[in-house]
Amino acid sequence: MLGLVRCVMPSHILGMTKPLETSPAGRAAAQKRKAADRARSYRARKKLACAPLAAAVDKAVSEAIAFHVRKHGVNIGMDVTKALKSARLMLERDGFSPAEAAKAVADRMVRPRDEHSWEGHFPTVVDVDVSSLRETSAGPWTTPVEVVLKHMSSI
């Protein structure tokens, strides 16, 4: 006696689309959603701690340097510690915790970063060899290389 066998074909063979998670586009979309969720969670934790994000620190440092240059002129040496303290105060003015603002400025501006030790990383190249100087992201240097190297060796 012949029994009926039910044949189950995968849906994508029958012309239906694959489940979203298994297609390359679906996996990419899921990864983007996870990354966006992580970023939202990170920003929420920073906001809860009244801690500034890197963009806020960069903005405050830029504003502080512009303020000091405007006040003292460009020909007078600037005290970097005063500029960074001004940046911390500007972050506090913008509603961030003073302790978190000080920590963020120190993390962003004072503590050494790994890329500072990379060979060819501007502006902290130790040797003044032209071959160690990378091109800019826009291509070759517009400023003469001798001027760039002179500046880097004076730092």
Secondary structure, 3 states (H helix, E strand, C coil): CCCCCCCCCCCCCCCCCCCHHHCHHHHHHHHHHHHHHHHHHHHHHHHHCCCCCHHHHHHHHHHHHHHHHHHHCCCCCCCHHHHHHHHHHHHHHCCCCHHHHHHHHHHHHHCCCHHHHCCCCCCCCCCCCHHHCCCECCECCCCCHHHHHHHHHHC
